[in-house]
Structures are given as structure tokens and as C-alpha cells.
Amino acid sequence: MLRWLLVVVLALLVFEGLQRALARFGFGRLPGDLRFRFRGRERSLPIASTLLLSLIAMAIGELF
């Protein structure tokens, strides 16, 4: 369980860093991605996009 939590947290950090580049492909705007404003700054919590990217990475890992 702890390993999966670590994977999700790392995927969220990677997604946050690549958010602008991945926005061109629709990531970050999927149903299940949360966006909200807090103290004048827009924040996002890309849960669905993170799960999709994790599944893609797992599929690539299984191929190699």
C-alpha cells in the first residue's frame, strides 16, 4: 500500500512539472481532475490524468 502511495505522489509531482506540455493533449482537463482557486492562485489536482499516465507507463514497462 505504501509503495502505491509513493508511486501516485511521484506521478503527481511529475505531472505538475509537465502540466503545460501535456495540456496540449488534453491531460489535466479530464473528468476527475480537480481545479480550484485558493488565495488568488489556481491549483489543480489531476487525479484522473495521473491514473491514466500511470497506466500508460505500466503498459510500456510491461512491453520492455
Contact map, one row per residue, 1 for C-alpha under 8 A:
1111100000000000000000000000000000000000000000000000000000000000
1111110000000000000000000000000000000000000000000000000000000000
1111111000000000000000000000000000000000000000000000000000000000
1111111100000000000000000000000000000000000000000000000000000000
1111111110000000000000000000000000000000000000000000000000000000
0111111111000000000000000000000000000000000000000000000000000000
0011111111100000000000000000000000000000000000000000000000000000
0001111111110000000000000000000000000000000000000110000000000000
0000111111111000000000000000000000000000000000000000000000000000
0000011111111100000000000000000000000000000000000000000000000000
0000001111111110000000000000000000000000000000000100110000000000
0000000111111111000000000000000000000000000001000100000000000000
0000000011111111100000000000000000000000000000000000000000000000
0000000001111111110000000000000000000000000000000000000000000000
0000000000111111111000000000000000000000000001000100000000000000
0000000000011111111000000000000000000000000000000000000000000000
0000000000001111111100000000000000000000000000000000000000000000
0000000000000111111111000000000000000000000000000000000000000000
0000000000000011111111100011000000000000000000000000000000000000
0000000000000000111111110000000000000000000000000000000000000000
0000000000000000011111110000000000000000000000000000000000000000
0000000000000000011111111111000000000000000000000000000000000000
0000000000000000001111111111100000000000000000000000000000000000
0000000000000000000111111110000000000000000000000000000000000000
0000000000000000000001111110000000000000000000000000000000000000
0000000000000000000001111111110000000000000000000000000000000000
0000000000000000001001111111110000000000000000001000000000000000
0000000000000000001001100111110010000000000101001000000000000000
0000000000000000000000100111111010000000000000001000000000000000
0000000000000000000000000111111110000000000000011000000000000000
0000000000000000000000000000111110000000000000010000000000000000
0000000000000000000000000000011111000000000001111000000000000000
0000000000000000000000000001111111100000000111111000000000000000
0000000000000000000000000000000111110000000111100000000000000000
0000000000000000000000000000000011111000011110000000000000000000
0000000000000000000000000000000001111100011100000000000000000000
0000000000000000000000000000000000111111111000000000000000000000
0000000000000000000000000000000000011111111000000000000000000000
0000000000000000000000000000000000001111100000000000000000000000
0000000000000000000000000000000000001111110000000000000000000000
0000000000000000000000000000000000001111111000000000000000000000
0000000000000000000000000000000000111101111100000000000000000000
0000000000000000000000000000000000111100111110000000000000000000
0000000000000000000000000001000011110000011111000000000000000000
0000000000000000000000000000000011100000001111100000000000000000
0000000000010010000000000001000111000000000111111100000000000000
0000000000000000000000000000000111000000000011111110000000000000
0000000000000000000000000000011110000000000001111111000000000000
0000000000000000000000000011110110000000000001111111100000000000
0000000100110010000000000000000000000000000001111111110000000000
0000000100000000000000000000000000000000000000111111111000000000
0000000000000000000000000000000000000000000000011111111100000000
0000000000100000000000000000000000000000000000001111111110000000
0000000000100000000000000000000000000000000000000111111111000000
0000000000000000000000000000000000000000000000000011111111100000
0000000000000000000000000000000000000000000000000001111111110000
0000000000000000000000000000000000000000000000000000111111111000
0000000000000000000000000000000000000000000000000000011111111100
0000000000000000000000000000000000000000000000000000001111111110
0000000000000000000000000000000000000000000000000000000111111111
0000000000000000000000000000000000000000000000000000000011111111
0000000000000000000000000000000000000000000000000000000001111111
0000000000000000000000000000000000000000000000000000000000111111
0000000000000000000000000000000000000000000000000000000000011111
